Amino acid sequence: MSYPNRDDENNTSQEKDNHLKTQKEMMLKQVLSSDARLRLNNVRMVKPDLADLVENYILNLTAQGKITGQISDEQLKQILSSTQQPKRDFKFNRV
């Protein structure tokens, strides 16, 4: 009896992941201006979760047909500022 090779399953899964990542990058290249892509890559270095959130948001808007043309750096700044959580001020009481 032959059992499926786990290495084959891992390779197939990894190939699918690479393919999806490549498609995502191609779509973002079409939608984002070069300055906006650079900014998003810089954000990814500091806050990868925020970059993923913004990428998915942009891709969803694109899939819904709500984005026409390219997103400029200024537009990306607005998206980033609207998705960031406000900073909290902490007050310490003296005891």
N, C-alpha and C positions, 0 to 999 in steps of 0.2 A: 504494500500500500504506500502511496506517495503522499506526502504532506506538502502543503504550500510552503514555499521558501519565504521566510520572513524578510530576507534581504530583498527579494523581488517586490514584496508588498511595500517595503520602505522606499525603494527606488521609484516605484510607480507613484507613491504619494508625494515624494519629493519632486518628481517631474511635474506633477499636477500643480504643486505649489509654485514652482518656478514659472510655469506657463501662466498661471493667474497673475503672478507678480509682474511678469513681462507685459501682459495685457493692460494691467493697471497703470504701469509706467507709461505705456504708449498713449493711453487715454489722457493721462495728466499732461503729457507733452503737448497734446492738441489743445487742451483747455486752458492751461496756464501759460502766461508769458514767461520769457526766460528769467526776468527779474523775480517773478512770483515763485517760480520753481526753485530758484536760488534761496529765496527767503524761507520757503517751506523746508528745504534741506537743512538750513541753519537751525530752524526750529526743531527739526528732528534730532539734532545733536543734543539739544538741551532738554526737550520735552517730547520724547518719541510718542507718548500716548496722545498728546495734543495733535501732533502731526498726523497720526493715523485717523483721529477723529475728524480733522478738517478734510483729509483726503477722501474719506468715505462720504462726508457731507457733500463735497464737490461732485464726486462720482454719482451720487444719488440724484443730485439736481440735474446733472447732465443726462442721466438715464430718463428722467422725467421730462426732458426737453425744456427745462426752465433756464438753461444757460445758453445764450447765443453769443458767439464770438469767444474771445479769450478773456480770462480773468487777469486784470492788471495787478501790479504789486500793491497799489492803493486799495483795490477791492479785496485782495487777500488780507491786507492789514485789518480791514473792517471785519472780515470773517473771523480772523484770529481774535480780535478784541471782543467780539460778541460771544465767542465760545469759551473764553477764559473765565474762570471763577474769580470773583472779586477777592482782593486780599482782605484778611480779617485783622482787625486791630485787637490786640489783647491788652487788657488792663489788669494790673496787679494791685491788689489791696494790701496795704501795710498791716501787719499784725502787731 
